[in-house]
Amino acid sequence: MSGPMIRVALVLALLAACGDDGPALAIAELQDPNTCNTCHPAHYTQWSGSMHAYASEDPVFVAMNKRGQRETNNQLGPFCVQCHAPMAVQLGLTNGVDFDPAALPAAAKGITCYFCHNVKSVADTHNNGLVLANDQTMRARIKDPVTSPAHHSAYDKLMDSDANQSELCGSCHDVVTPRGVALERTFEEWKTTFFSEADPLHHLTCGSCHMRSSKDVIADVPGLDVKSRDHGFHEHLWPGVDTALSAFPEAAAQATAVQRDLDPSVAIVGPASLGSAWTPTAA
């Protein structure tokens, strides 16, 4: 029996043993993305090559954090790391000054599954204002999830691309220095567009574009009756403009997704002749 199958069998055995006493896995296990791979292999594979997974190992980030510490006499602290390796800060594994991605366990590298799916509230609009519940509940946009042997499950509007206001993503993708200089304004800029309007005809959140949906199952666990849902599977590649500068998993898949999403954005739409109608090409 292979390693993944052994893990699946173990999880199912634990489910049978624990009955209604709660999920089988401890918080520390749920914090490790490798645990998620057991039941969510497709999501894990996509995430493993994403810029979220790469965030703490990006050599540009590592170099800039070192420079920032040096030029502020280490007063920069976790300012950069709190977004690039938030679980490392949450778990008390770094203060930013001594940041070394090679010394971090899998649970603390990059933006992990647990970090996003365990958010209970958003306390601020920038510099990672996300507040974790630090419990065994994983939150998502599914309103009637199948009972999981590994964790509790709950619907959360913050994770629902059709209903949220991009605040979960925006909280890390807007960066403001202690002196009030806006280094990144992705969220603020989005809020000035008609995509932020409640009108469902125009409403497009971060997830709407960067997490394409398709009909598929969310979990792949033998013995569990997991439903295949319309728009149930959300892509976890988060293509944008960046790709890994150093050797990293799923490089080809990430590059393909970036190209896929960028190509339509550079199309030039000229003036339409009178009486004609222009129809955008389907994504």
C-alpha positions as CSV (number, residue, x, y, z in Angstrom):
1,M,0.0,0.0,0.0
2,S,1.4,3.4,-1.0
3,G,2.0,6.3,1.4
4,P,-1.1,8.3,0.4
5,M,-3.4,5.3,0.6
6,I,-2.0,4.5,4.1
7,R,-2.9,8.0,5.2
8,V,-6.4,7.7,3.8
9,A,-7.0,4.4,5.5
10,L,-5.7,5.8,8.8
11,V,-8.0,8.8,8.5
12,L,-11.0,6.6,7.8
13,A,-10.1,4.3,10.7
14,L,-9.9,7.3,13.0
15,L,-13.3,8.5,11.8
16,A,-14.9,5.2,12.7
17,A,-13.2,5.3,16.1
18,C,-14.1,8.8,17.1
19,G,-17.8,8.7,16.2
20,D,-19.4,12.0,17.1
21,D,-16.6,13.2,19.4
22,G,-15.2,15.5,16.7
23,P,-12.6,15.5,13.9
24,A,-9.7,13.0,14.1
25,L,-6.9,15.4,13.4
26,A,-5.2,17.8,15.8
27,I,-4.7,21.5,14.9
28,A,-1.0,21.0,14.4
29,E,-1.7,18.3,11.8
30,L,-4.3,20.5,10.0
31,Q,-1.8,23.3,9.8
32,D,0.5,21.1,7.6
33,P,-0.5,21.3,3.9
34,N,0.8,17.8,3.4
35,T,-2.2,16.7,5.6
36,C,-4.6,18.4,3.2
37,N,-3.0,16.5,0.3
38,T,-4.6,13.3,1.6
39,C,-8.1,14.3,0.8
40,H,-7.6,17.3,-1.5
41,P,-4.8,16.1,-3.9
42,A,-5.9,18.3,-6.8
43,H,-6.1,21.5,-4.7
44,Y,-2.8,20.6,-3.1
45,T,-1.0,20.0,-6.4
46,Q,-2.1,23.4,-7.7
47,W,-1.3,25.2,-4.5
48,S,2.2,23.6,-4.3
49,G,3.3,25.5,-7.5
50,S,1.4,28.7,-6.7
51,M,2.9,32.0,-5.7
52,H,1.1,31.5,-2.3
53,A,3.3,28.5,-1.7
54,Y,6.3,30.3,-3.1
55,A,5.9,33.4,-1.1
56,S,8.3,32.7,1.7
57,E,11.0,31.2,-0.6
58,D,11.0,33.9,-3.2
59,P,14.7,35.0,-3.3
60,V,13.6,38.6,-4.0
61,F,11.5,38.7,-0.9
62,V,14.2,37.0,1.2
63,A,16.8,39.6,0.0
64,M,14.5,42.6,0.5
65,N,13.5,41.5,4.0
66,K,17.2,41.2,4.9
67,R,17.9,44.6,3.4
68,G,14.9,46.1,5.3
69,Q,16.2,44.7,8.6
70,R,19.7,46.0,7.9
71,E,18.6,49.5,6.9
72,T,16.2,49.8,9.9
73,N,18.6,48.3,12.5
74,N,16.1,45.3,12.7
75,Q,13.2,47.6,13.5
76,L,11.3,46.2,10.5
77,G,10.5,43.1,12.5
78,P,7.8,40.9,10.9
79,F,6.4,43.6,8.7
80,C,7.2,41.7,5.4
81,V,7.1,38.2,6.8
82,Q,3.6,38.6,8.3
83,C,2.2,38.4,4.7
84,H,4.8,36.2,3.0
85,A,5.0,33.6,5.8
86,P,2.0,34.4,8.1
87,M,1.9,31.0,9.9
88,A,5.6,31.4,10.8
89,V,4.7,34.6,12.7
90,Q,1.5,33.0,14.1
91,L,3.4,30.0,15.4
92,G,6.2,32.2,16.9
93,L,8.9,30.7,14.7
94,T,10.3,34.0,13.5
95,N,10.3,37.7,14.4
96,G,11.3,38.7,10.9
97,V,14.8,39.6,11.8
98,D,16.0,35.9,11.9
99,F,13.8,34.8,8.9
100,D,15.2,31.8,7.1
101,P,12.7,29.8,4.9
102,A,15.0,26.8,5.0
103,A,14.5,26.5,8.7
104,L,10.7,26.5,8.6
105,P,8.5,23.4,8.8
106,A,5.9,22.9,6.0
107,A,3.2,24.3,8.3
108,A,4.9,27.7,8.3
109,K,6.1,28.1,4.7
110,G,4.2,30.5,2.4
111,I,0.5,31.1,2.6
112,T,-0.9,27.7,3.6
113,C,-4.2,26.0,3.4
114,Y,-4.9,26.4,7.1
115,F,-4.0,30.1,7.1
116,C,-6.7,31.0,4.6
117,H,-9.4,28.4,5.5
118,N,-9.2,29.1,9.3
119,V,-9.8,32.8,9.1
120,K,-12.6,33.9,11.4
121,S,-12.6,37.6,10.8
122,V,-10.8,40.5,9.1
123,A,-9.6,43.1,11.5
124,D,-7.9,45.4,9.0
125,T,-7.8,46.2,5.3
126,H,-4.0,45.9,4.9
127,N,-0.8,44.4,6.2
128,N,-2.5,41.1,7.0
129,G,-5.4,42.0,9.2
130,L,-6.7,38.4,9.2
131,V,-7.7,36.8,12.5
132,L,-7.5,33.0,12.8
133,A,-9.8,30.9,14.9
134,N,-7.0,28.5,15.6
135,D,-9.5,25.6,15.8
136,Q,-10.3,22.4,13.9
137,T,-12.9,24.1,11.6
138,M,-12.0,24.7,8.0
139,R,-14.1,27.3,6.3
140,A,-15.1,27.5,2.7
141,R,-18.0,28.6,0.4
142,I,-19.8,25.3,0.5
143,K,-23.1,25.6,2.5
144,D,-23.8,21.9,2.9
145,P,-20.4,20.2,3.2
146,V,-20.0,16.4,3.6
147,T,-18.8,15.4,7.1
148,S,-15.1,15.2,7.0
149,P,-13.0,12.7,9.0
150,A,-10.2,15.2,9.4
151,H,-11.9,18.5,10.5
152,H,-15.1,20.4,11.1
153,S,-16.4,22.3,8.1
154,A,-18.3,25.6,7.9
155,Y,-19.7,27.9,5.3
156,D,-18.1,31.4,5.5
157,K,-19.0,34.4,3.3
158,L,-15.4,35.5,3.4
159,M,-14.6,32.5,1.2
160,D,-17.6,32.9,-1.1
161,S,-16.4,34.6,-4.3
162,D,-20.0,35.4,-5.3
163,A,-20.9,37.1,-2.0
164,N,-17.7,38.5,-0.4
165,Q,-16.1,41.9,-0.9
166,S,-12.5,40.6,-1.5
167,E,-11.6,41.6,2.0
168,L,-9.8,38.3,2.8
169,C,-7.5,38.6,-0.1
170,G,-7.3,42.4,0.1
171,S,-6.0,42.4,3.6
172,C,-2.7,40.9,2.5
173,H,-2.5,42.4,-1.0
174,D,-2.6,46.0,0.3
175,V,0.6,47.0,2.1
176,V,1.1,50.3,4.0
177,T,4.3,51.3,5.7
178,P,4.3,52.5,9.4
179,R,4.6,56.0,7.9
180,G,1.5,55.7,5.8
181,V,3.1,55.0,2.4
182,A,1.0,52.7,0.3
183,L,3.4,50.2,-1.2
184,E,0.7,48.0,-2.7
185,R,-2.9,49.2,-3.5
186,T,-4.5,46.2,-5.2
187,F,-7.5,46.1,-2.9
188,E,-8.0,49.9,-2.8
189,E,-7.8,50.0,-6.6
190,W,-10.3,47.2,-6.9
191,K,-12.8,49.0,-4.7
192,T,-12.8,52.0,-7.1
193,T,-14.0,49.8,-10.0
194,F,-17.5,48.6,-10.9
195,F,-16.3,45.1,-10.1
196,S,-16.7,45.9,-6.4
197,E,-20.4,46.9,-6.9
198,A,-23.1,44.6,-5.4
199,D,-24.8,44.4,-8.8
200,P,-24.4,40.7,-9.7
201,L,-24.0,41.7,-13.4
202,H,-20.7,43.4,-12.7
203,H,-19.5,42.0,-9.3
204,L,-16.2,40.3,-9.7
205,T,-14.1,39.5,-6.7
206,C,-10.5,38.5,-6.4
207,G,-11.6,34.8,-6.3
208,S,-13.9,35.3,-9.3
209,C,-11.0,35.9,-11.6
210,H,-8.0,34.2,-9.8
211,M,-9.8,31.1,-8.7
212,R,-11.7,29.7,-11.8
213,S,-14.4,27.3,-10.9
214,S,-15.5,24.1,-12.5
215,K,-17.9,21.2,-11.8
216,D,-16.0,18.6,-9.7
217,V,-15.6,17.2,-6.3
218,I,-13.9,19.1,-3.6
219,A,-12.4,16.1,-1.8
220,D,-11.3,12.8,-3.1
221,V,-11.7,10.2,-0.3
222,P,-12.6,6.5,-0.9
223,G,-15.6,5.6,1.2
224,L,-17.0,9.2,1.5
225,D,-20.0,10.3,-0.5
226,V,-18.5,13.6,-1.8
227,K,-20.8,15.4,-4.2
228,S,-19.7,16.7,-7.6
229,R,-21.0,20.3,-7.6
230,D,-21.5,22.9,-10.3
231,H,-18.7,25.4,-9.8
232,G,-17.7,23.3,-6.8
233,F,-14.0,23.0,-7.5
234,H,-12.0,26.2,-7.4
235,E,-8.6,26.4,-9.0
236,H,-5.8,27.0,-6.5
237,L,-3.1,28.3,-8.9
238,W,-3.9,32.1,-8.4
239,P,-2.2,33.1,-11.7
240,G,-1.2,36.7,-11.9
241,V,2.0,38.1,-13.4
242,D,4.6,36.4,-11.3
243,T,6.3,33.0,-11.7
244,A,9.0,31.3,-9.7
245,L,12.6,32.6,-10.2
246,S,14.1,29.5,-8.7
247,A,13.3,25.8,-9.1
248,F,9.8,25.1,-7.8
249,P,7.0,22.5,-8.3
250,E,4.4,22.8,-11.1
251,A,6.3,25.5,-12.9
252,A,4.9,24.6,-16.3
253,A,1.3,24.5,-15.0
254,Q,1.7,27.9,-13.3
255,A,3.3,29.5,-16.5
256,T,0.4,28.1,-18.6
257,A,-2.2,29.6,-16.3
258,V,-0.5,33.0,-16.2
259,Q,-0.4,33.0,-20.0
260,R,-4.0,31.9,-20.2
261,D,-5.2,34.8,-18.1
262,L,-2.9,37.4,-19.5
263,D,-3.5,36.8,-23.2
264,P,-7.1,38.1,-23.1
265,S,-6.1,41.1,-21.1
266,V,-3.9,42.5,-23.8
267,A,-6.4,42.2,-26.6
268,I,-7.0,45.5,-28.4
269,V,-10.7,46.2,-29.0
270,G,-11.2,48.7,-31.8
271,P,-14.2,50.8,-32.7
272,A,-17.2,48.8,-33.8
273,S,-18.9,49.7,-37.1
274,L,-22.4,51.1,-36.9
275,G,-25.0,48.4,-36.5
276,S,-22.5,45.8,-35.3
277,A,-22.2,44.2,-31.9
278,W,-18.9,43.2,-30.3
279,T,-19.0,40.0,-28.2
280,P,-16.1,39.2,-25.9
281,T,-14.4,35.8,-26.4
282,A,-15.3,33.4,-23.6
283,A,-12.6,32.8,-21.1
